[in-house]
Amino acid sequence: MSTRKRHWLMKSEPTDFSIDDLQRVDVEPWTGVRNYQARNFMRQMQVGDGVLFYHSNTEVPGIYGIAEVASLPYPDPTQFRKKSKYFDEKATQEQPRWDLVDVKFVRKLRRGIALDEIRAHSEALGEEFALIRKGSRLSVLPVTAAQWKLLLSLEES
């Protein structure tokens, strides 16, 4: 296992779970990821990895806070609950299909960094930055150390 700290961007609709909600509860399991690529990214996460908390499907989508990964990946219990909107009839306790990590609140940004502002820096962020790549709708995606630094520098501008 690598001890190098990684960085991620995790999206949530603020009507479902916002940075304010995370601040209130401090630590929350990141349930409901049902995309294999996003799940595989979560399986790479280590305790202490940095997370950019992104509000999606809202009037001004963007980065509104910082969190950190607070657990190693483990099976998402919602996949086993028949009444959950995240239930997966093919998942079993012996062979779970979906994992999650716990996410811990670090801080809210002094100001949100809107998607339009992020797009304005697309050249510096690079083509591989999935958030601004056409057709990419991942809810969990990797962020390089350089991208992390650039994105957080926008908070000051």
Buried (B, 14 or more C-beta within 10 A) or exposed (E): EEEEBBBBBBBBEBEEBBBEEBBEEEEBBBBBBBEEBBBEBBEEBBEEBBBBBBBBEBEEBBBBBBBBBBBEBEBBBBBBEEEBEBEBEEBEEEEBBBBBBBBBBBEBBEEBBBBEBBEEBEEEBBEEBBBBBEEEEBBBBBBBEEBBEBBBEBEEE
